[in-house]
């Protein structure tokens, strides 16, 4: 039978062996990191490929405010993040003309209830109107090559929409919007359904106004977002929505789509790496007003920046390349973007 003293001795030996083993593992990890660091100093990584040459400047829309704002850093760490020295730039896949484009478009729009005669307004754009005289009249403008479209209707003055009869809740509104796009075979495969957002609106003086709860809501906007690209999120001109939006309201027969703005760009797998600016350089641009303000509630001119990160920007117009941007977020609903690629590689 083991004595107390022998048990204690064995315990000490085990603890000593475990400590030695842990120390050896830590030493190996430390030596490995030192070796990697030395190797990088001797043989630094190759420079960015910049295979696409100089890139077109991002055509940001007009700022959401003309106010002169001041900025301070209020991140969790109290400092700006450290970005990598490069990021991928991707090409987009341009829509190509097809002989059967019009036939395909006719099938797509019929899935949304637009049947009957159409009107050609340009080489690529065609218009359809609903034919059900007992329902809210709607018009669809459809690009037969890119499959982008807009749906409009006089819903802002429609008594059935204003009464909010059969208005769905947020979850049902998302389902209605998804069914609408699926019926047109227009729900893109690169949409991340977990990122879908809803915004509630009431109608005041013939205009949409944000509402605070479903009880005083008459229209629900459903926005669809593309999935992350190379680990970075995709952002759009409107910081609170995407370029793929469906507006759902109530009606006599149940929920209905009263407006839709759909613009989607396919992103190719082809990419090239480009040098990007530091977060400090991007912040200097922000302070100098050389940045696009995508949202601002206009309550306070002193903006505390609490989030700074890289993302990819997709505009509401066709673009040849998808570039990374630096995103700044702060109080008062503030969001701003600036191109992340260094100026040397941007066409001016």
Residue, then its C-alpha position, 0 to 999 in steps of 0.5 A: x500500500x502506498x504511503x502518504x509520502x510516496x504518493x506525494x512524491x509521485x504527485x510532485x514528479x507528475x506535476x514536474x513532468x507536466x510543467x516540463x512538457x508545457x514549457x517545451x511546447x511553449x518553447x517550440x511555439x515561441x521558436x516557430x514564431x521567431x523563425x517565421x518572423x526572421x524569415x519574413x524579414x529576410x524574404x518578405x512576402x511578394x508585393x500585391x499583384x495589382x493585375x487589373x492595373x489602375x482601377x476606376x474611382x468608386x462613384x459614390x452618390x451625394x452625401x446624406x448630409x451637408x453638415x460639417x461634422x467633427x469626429x473622435x475615436x470611441x472604439x472598444x480599444x480606444x484606438x483604430x484597428x490595424x488593417x492588412x497591407x493589401x486586399x482583394x479586388x474582384x471583377x464583376x460579371x457583365x450581363x450579356x445580350x441573349x437572343x431569347x432575352x425578351x422571352x425569358x423576361x416575359x416568363x419572369x414578369x408573369x411569375x409576379x402577375x405582370x401578363x399581357x402586352x408590354x411596351x419597349x422604352x429602350x434597347x434593354x428596358x420593357x414595361x408591363x402593367x397589371x391587368x386586374x382592374x379590381x386591384x392596386x395598379x402596378x407597373x414593372x420596368x424590366x431590363x431584359x439583359x441584366x434582369x434588374x427591375x423596378x415595381x411602382x404603384x400609387x400605394x401611398x394614397x391607396x385606402x386599402x394600404x393606408x388601412x393596413x388591412x392584412x398587413x403581415x408581421x415582419x417574418x411574414x413580410x420577409x416570406x412574401x418578399x422572398x416568394x415574390x422574387x422566387x416567383x420571378x426566378x430572381x432571388x440570387x444564389x449569393x444572397x445571405x438570407x440570415x442578413x435580411x433586414x426589415x424596416x417599418x414605415x407609416x405613411x404621412x402626408x403622402x410620404x414614407x416615415x419610419x415607424x416605431x412598432x408594427x401597430x403604427x406601420x403601413x408598409x414594411x421594407x425587406x432588404x436582401x444582402x449578398x453574402x460576405x466576400x472573402x470574409x468581408x461584408x458587402x455594403x451598399x449606397x444606403x447604409x440601412x438597406x441594399x439595392x435589392x428591396x421589396x416593399x410589402x403592404x396589406x390589401x383586400x386579399x392579403x399581403x401584397x408587394x407594392x414597390x420593388x427596387x432590384x439591382x444585383x451584380x454578379x461577382x466573379x471569382x477572378x481577383x487581384x491584390x492591391x495595397x490599401x491604406x491604413x486605418x489612420x490614413x482613412x480616418x484623416x480622410x474622414x476628418x478632412x471631409x473626403x468621404x461618402x456619408x451613407x447615413x446620419x440622423x442629424x441629431x449631433x454634429x459631434x460623431x463618436x466613431x465606435x466601429x471601423x472595418x473593411x468591407x466591399x462596396x456595391x453601388x446601384x449602377x453597374x461597375x466593372x470591379x468590386x473594391x474594398x472600402x473602409x467603413x466608419x460607424x458612430x452615434x446618430x446613425x452615422x455611417x461613412x465609406x472611403x475607398x481603401x485602395x491606395x490613391x496610386x492605384x486609382x484613376x483620378 
